[in-house]
Structure formats: structure tokens, C-alpha cells
Amino acid sequence: MSRPSTYPVTKTRTVRKIPLLKARYEALSIVKYLLFLDANQEYFQIRVGNLDNSQGNRRLNWVLHLLQILYYTKYDRLLFTDEMIALENGAVVYEIYRYLAENDNEWLFDALQTVPDVKDTKDKRFITICFEHFKIHNDRCLENLCKSDPAWFSVWWEGKKDPRLEFDSENLEFYKVFCPNRLQWIERMATH
């Protein structure tokens, strides 16, 4: 058997950008609705005047990240328009993260006092069911779920210079394969 004169060393892979349906909301709308659901701040523990809202900031961004993935899995569109960036503890919507990290009390007071503008009943139900599910998990579990996202992993661990998560065809196909079971389980638990 003769050997070929050259061996392919690497295989080039093309990742195509797929057109997504327009996202329905801005992340701030989702944040307001999540804060509305946690009106007593038992889960997020984000309060005006807190010197440190870092735990709530992480929890809020983990839930936003997971909502974005699961919403896409279910509805073939992203839930919110804002880009997410990869940080060590998971992905964040930078504007939301920054406001809370800086303890911007004026922004927080407004977010806590205004009526959420999530109008669609199915979206409210989806967000509520997911929030109720995720709030029973400890922080480590949520962080690990977020870090299992190939979009986060490819930015953080592969050292890309651009910190933005890409919801490209490869990652979206991953979500379509691996997330429906979790989503069905979450929805099933909500009916019991």
C-alpha cells in the first residue's frame, strides 16, 4: 500500500452566520420582569443601597444567559437583542452587569419600580417557569450550566480576543440537540 505524498494537517471548518428572527425584547425588559417575579428579593437579593450586589448580579446574568439559550431552543429566535460577553464566572449582558457592579442606585430603583414591558403571555409564562426552576438551584449549578454553553467556552477557554458570545449556526445546532430535554423537564415540573 503506497502512502500519499502529502497529509492533510488540519481541516478547515466554516461556521456560517444564520439569520435569526428579530429578538423580541431588550435585556432590560427581561431584567425588570425577573425582578418583578422576585419582588421580595429573596433570590436575587438586589436592593437599592446595598453596598455589594455582586451575588445578585451573577445570578441575574446566569438566568439571562440560560433564558437566551432556552428561548432560542423553543422559539427559534433570541429572547433579547443585547449582546453577551464572556467573563470568568459566565456570560453577562454588559450593561446590566455594569449597572449592578457600580451599584447605580438610580438605575436600580427605576428597574425595581417600573412595570415590566414583557407583554406576551407565552413569554411571561416561559420566563416565569424558567425562573422558578433556576432559583431552586445553587449558584455553582447555575454557573456550571452557563459554562457548558459552547459559545461561552469558545470565547473564554479558547482565548478569543473578542469577548462577545456568538450565537452562530454551530452553537445554535448544539442547543437544538442538547437543550430540548432540559426544557421539556422544566415545563413538565411546572405543571406539577
Buried (B, 14 or more C-beta within 10 A) or exposed (E): EEEEEEEEEEEEEEEEEEEEEEBBBBBBBBBBBBBBBBEEEEBBBBEBEBEEBBEBBBBBBBBBBBBBBBBBBBBEEBBBEBBBBBBEBBBBBBBBBEBBBEBBBEBBEEBBEEEBEBEEEEBBEBBBBBBBBBBEBEEEEBBEBBBEBBBBBBBBEEEEEEBBBBBBEBBBEBBEEEBEEBBEEBBEEBEE
